[in-house]
């Protein structure tokens, strides 16, 4: 009979640390019913926004609250909106104990954000959409073209994500449906924009989104977002257009004088 060594018995799996994309819900009330109502209102105009994303519940804003939190109710509410609650962070000792009793894991507290912009280089996580902050791991390496600018010259397929931290993002190829482009500054897509585009991800209300063919799944600037469940006007749908923020409203406007290149001039 062949002997099985200790080394061989460990080859069926490996243990490694991993970063997972999650949705961080920053809780601002201990009232589970109020949370349920507010979340329903928030996602009412964006059906399908969540796609069974893992959820991290951030308790930092309610850490000193006297009222207990009904974690079972919170979990049920989140699951009803196609999310998968898995962890909590930032709560008091009692809150964290209650969360663990409800089957949620304890996650490390978030590191404070730096005030100064950082250079666009390594993949990072990002936070958008105010109280509900969507945080995803960046999965596409981004070469730096110059200070404050990241350039992508390859098509982005469904499921791929690029984040230009502290920079503008320029994409020279199609952003397919299901792909996601994120920038702390502006986003320029010189091709069809069919996925999600999130500009001003850290609160820059002056950021804009530009595309030579505007047909996005979702656009967002500084946390204000719009999906295309409501069709775009004919004057911008599939045409050169820009997205900008005016107060609390997103405006999608045609680019009046887009640059057109004659294919013969490139030969």
N, C-alpha and C positions, 0 to 999 in steps of 0.2 A: 504494500500500500504506500502510495506516495505521501511524503510528509509535507504539510503546509506550514511554511515558516511564518513568523510574526509579520515580516514585511509584506509577504504575499497576502496575508489576511486583511491588510489595510488598503489594498489597491482598488476596492470596490467604490471608494468615494474619497474626496478631499475636503478639508475644511479650510475655507478662505473667508476673509472679510469681504463685504460687498456693499456698494451703494445702490439703493433702489429708488426709482422715481416715486414720489408720494405727493399727495395733496395735503397741505397743512391748513387746517381750519382753526383760525384764531378765535377762541371762544371769548365773548364779551359779556355773557350773562350766564347765571346759574339756572335760569328758568328754561327748562327743557321744552316747554310748550311754546315759549316765545322764540326760541332758537328754531324750532320746527317751522313756525310760521314765516320767520324771516328768511330762512333758507329756501322755502318754497317760493317766496316772492322773488328772491335773487335769481333763481334758475328758471323761472317761469318763461322768460324770453329767450332762453338758450337751451331748449330741449336737446338731450343727448350730449350736453357739455361734458359730463362725466361718463367714463367708459370703464366702470368697475376699477377705478383707480384706488390704490391703497391710501388710507387716510391717517394722518398724524394730527391729534387734537392738541392744540397749544393752549395751556391754561394760565399762562403768565399774567394775562389781564384780569383774571378772577382769582388769583392765588390767595388774596386776603379776604375773599368773600366769606361771610358767616354761614350762608345757606349751603346745604350739601348739594352735590351735583348728582342727578339721576343718570349715571353712565349707561344703564341699560336702555333708557329712553333715547339718549343721544345716539347710541349705536344703531338702534332701530331706525331712527330718522335718517341717519347717513346711509344706511343700507337701502332705504326706500328710494334714494336718489342715485342708485347705481354706483356706490362707493363701498370700499371694504375697510372699515376702521380697524387699525392694527396696533396703534400705540398712542401714548400721551407724553407730554413733557411740560415742565415749568410750573407744576402745581405744588400745593402745600403737601406736607407729609400725609395728612389725612386724605386729601384728594387723590394722591398717587396710590395710596393703599386701596381706596375705593375703586379706582380704575383697574388696578391689578386684579381685584376681586371680580370685576366684570369681564376679565379675560383680555385686557389690554396690556401691552408691554410698556415698560418705562423707557423712554428715549432720552438721550442727553439734551440738556438745554441748548438753545440756539446761541451761537456766538454773536455778539453785537456787530452790526454793520459799521464799516468804516465810513467816515464822512467824506474823505477824499476819494475821487475816482481811481480805480485801479486799472492798470494796463490790460488790454484784451489779450489773453494768452491761454492759460489753462482752462479746461472746462470747469464750470461752476454750477451752483444751483441758483435759481432765481425766484423772486417773489412778486406776484402781481395780483390784481383784482381785489385790493383792499382787504376787507375782513376775511374773505376766502382767498388765500394766497396759494396759487398753483406753483408747485415746486417740482421740477423734473431734472433728472440727470442729463447733462449734455452728452450726446453720443457721437458727434461728428467733430473731428479735429478741425480747428480753424486757423489758417495761416494769417499772420499779421502783415497787412500790406503797408502800413505806415502808422504814425501816431493817431490813435483814435479811430482807426478804420480796420474792419475785417472784411476780406473779400473771399467769396465762395464761387468757384467757376465750374462746379459740377452740379448736375441735377440732384435735388433732394427728394428721395422716395418716401412713401408712406412709412411713418414710424421713426424717421430720422429727425433730429433736433439740433439746432445750432444756436448758441447764445454768445453774442458779442458783448462781453462785460466791460462797462465803462467806455463803449465805443459805438460808432455807427456800423451797420451791416450792409454790405453790398453783395447781392446774389446775381450772378450772370447767367443763370440757367433756371429752368422751371422749378417751382416749389410745388410739388404734387399734393393732391388731396391726402390728408393724414400726416403730412410733414409739418414741422413747426420751426419758425424763425423768430428769434428774440433778440432785442438789443436794448441797451440802456439809452441809446441815442436814436437816430433815424434808421429806417429800413428802406433800402432801394432794391427793387426786384426788376431787372431788365429782361423780363420773360413773364410768362403767365404765373400769377400768384393764386394758387388754388388751395393751399393749406391754411395754417394759422400764422398770423403775423402779429407780434406783440412788441410795440415800440415804447420807449420811455418806461421800461420795466421797473425801474427804481424810482418812479414818480416824476420824471421829466415831462411836464405838460406841454412843452414846446416841441416835442418830438413829432415826427410825421412818418407816414408810410407811403411810398411811391411804387407804382408798378406800371409797366407798359401794357399789361393785360390784367385788369382787376376783376378777379372772380374768386375771392377768398372764402374759406370755410368760416373763418373768424378773424376779426381785426380788433386790436386793443391798443389804447394809448393811456399810459399812467393809470391803469386799472379800470378805465371806462371801456367797455367792450360791446361789440355788436356781432351777431352771427348772421349768416345769410339764409336763415330759415325764412326771413322776409326778403324777397328778391330785391336786388339792387336796381335802381332806376336804369332805363335803357341807355341814358347818356354816359353812364360809367361802367355798366356791366360788360366785361370783356374788352374794355377800352383803356387807354392810358388815363390814369387817375391818381389822386392823392387822398390820404386820410389825415385829417387834423382835428385837434380838439378845440372847441369853442365853449368855454365854461364847462358844463357837465355834459355837453352833447358832442358826439362824434359827427363830423361832416365828411362826406365822401364826394369829392368834386372832380370833374374832368380836368385833365391837363390840356390847356387851350392850345399850346404850341409845342406838342411833342416832337422830338427829333426823329425824323424818318431817314433810314439809310437805304439807298438804292442798291440792291444786291449786286448790280454790275460794277458799282464803285468799289466793292470789296474784292473783286477778282483781280 
